[in-house]
Amino acid sequence: MEIVVEMDNNVIILKPIGRLDASSVESLKVQVVKLIDKHYLYFLLDMSRVDFIDSMGLGTCIDIYKKLGAIGGALVCTIANEAIRTIFHLTRTDEKIYTTDSRFEALKTLQDKAFQSCTRI
């Protein structure tokens, strides 16, 4: 699996391409840990080019969500594939991780969270 990494203001955009499954999740985990170590807190997981996700892929999304939440960060997923959206819904993962089909909406949500965390007294 290839992972394209981009940045939009203070939001890291991770765009995995292909299958997010047991054979590929380790590279995503390593990438996220490296970025967290560099003090990045806001991540958009753009799954528009993911064509399959298994339980390991879903578990990795939840792990990333928990890691970021523990340090005051946030994760938003964009999901274009209806089958993947259904998996998130059936497992209730979408009750924890905010999902959308719009990259613009995901970025706005994360940038608003970042702004709110900067303005807290």
C-alpha positions in Angstrom: 0.0 0.0 0.0 1.2 3.4 -0.9 0.5 6.3 1.5 0.6 9.9 0.2 1.3 12.5 2.9 0.2 16.1 2.4 -0.3 19.0 4.7 -3.0 21.7 4.7 -2.2 24.4 7.3 -1.9 22.4 10.5 -3.6 19.3 9.3 -1.8 16.2 8.1 -3.5 14.4 5.3 -2.8 10.7 4.9 -4.0 9.2 1.7 -3.6 5.4 1.6 -4.0 3.8 -1.8 -5.2 0.3 -2.2 -6.1 -2.2 0.6 -6.1 -1.2 4.2 -5.7 -4.7 5.7 -3.5 -6.9 7.9 -0.7 -6.9 5.3 -0.5 -3.1 5.0 -1.5 -1.5 8.2 2.0 -1.5 9.8 3.2 1.2 7.3 0.3 3.4 8.2 0.9 2.9 12.0 4.6 3.8 11.5 3.8 6.9 9.5 1.4 8.1 12.1 3.8 7.5 15.0 6.5 9.5 13.2 4.2 12.4 12.7 2.9 12.4 16.2 6.5 12.4 17.4 6.9 15.6 15.4 4.0 17.0 17.4 1.3 16.9 14.7 -2.1 16.5 16.3 -4.7 16.8 13.5 -5.0 14.1 10.9 -7.3 13.6 8.0 -7.4 10.0 6.8 -8.5 10.4 3.2 -9.7 6.9 2.2 -11.0 7.9 -1.2 -8.5 5.6 -2.8 -8.9 2.7 -0.4 -10.9 -0.1 -2.1 -10.9 -2.6 0.8 -10.6 -2.6 4.6 -10.5 -5.5 7.0 -10.7 -5.7 10.8 -7.0 -4.9 11.1 -7.5 -1.8 9.0 -10.5 -0.7 11.0 -8.7 -1.4 14.3 -5.8 0.7 13.1 -8.2 3.6 12.5 -9.5 3.2 16.0 -5.9 3.0 17.4 -5.0 6.3 15.6 -8.2 7.9 16.9 -7.3 6.9 20.5 -3.7 7.9 20.2 -4.6 11.4 19.0 -7.4 11.8 21.5 -5.0 11.0 24.3 -2.8 13.9 23.3 -5.5 16.4 22.5 -5.5 15.7 18.7 -8.2 14.6 16.4 -8.9 12.2 13.4 -11.4 12.6 10.7 -11.9 10.1 7.9 -13.2 10.8 4.4 -14.8 7.7 3.0 -16.0 7.6 -0.6 -16.5 3.8 -0.9 -20.0 2.8 0.2 -18.9 -0.6 1.4 -16.3 0.9 3.7 -18.8 3.5 4.9 -21.2 0.6 5.7 -18.4 -1.2 7.7 -17.8 1.9 9.8 -21.5 2.2 10.4 -22.2 -1.5 11.3 -19.3 -1.6 13.7 -20.3 1.8 15.1 -16.9 3.1 14.4 -18.6 6.2 12.9 -19.9 7.0 16.4 -16.3 7.5 17.6 -14.5 8.7 14.5 -16.1 11.6 12.5 -16.5 10.5 8.9 -17.6 12.5 5.8 -17.4 12.1 2.1 -16.1 15.6 1.7 -12.4 16.5 2.0 -13.4 20.1 2.4 -15.7 19.4 5.3 -13.1 17.2 7.0 -10.4 19.9 6.7 -12.8 22.5 8.1 -13.7 20.3 11.0 -10.1 19.7 11.9 -9.0 23.3 11.4 -11.9 24.4 13.7 -10.8 21.9 16.3 -7.2 23.2 16.1 -8.4 26.8 16.4 -10.5 25.9 19.4 -7.6 24.2 21.2 -5.4 27.3 20.6 -8.0 29.7 22.0 -8.8 27.9 25.2 -7.7 29.7 28.4 
